[in-house]
Amino acid sequence: MSEKQKYFYAFDCQLDKLVQSNVEKYFCFSDRVCYDTANRLIYEGVDKSMISIADTEEVDTIFKEIESVETDNIYLITWIHTFYYMKKYIEKEGR
């Protein structure tokens, strides 16, 4: 990733279709942009009670949150490096 591509700005995204798609819960995590993402969701009309936030990229924390929901359908939008951390964690832990 180049120096110019290190940052994500949630306000540059169109989230209206996501918000209209009957999502039950949003989990914003990152050590950089979780609050920006949560604010963007609130700005788009998501009730604050539907958003949880973790100011971390710790894989244990992320998976605890994922495992706490009862659903068969989870979408993750994350940094590619976090995806690789998660992949290694799954391979190691056998989840």
ZIGIBEL-V540413 format. One record per helix or strand of 3 or more residues. SS is the DSSP state (a for helix, b for strand). FROM is the first residue (numbers start at 1). TO is the last residue. If there is no record, write none. Layout:
SS/FROM/TO ; SS/FROM/TO
This chain:
a/3/5 ; a/10/12 ; a/16/19 ; b/26/29 ; a/34/43 ; a/48/50 ; b/51/54 ; a/59/67 ; a/80/93
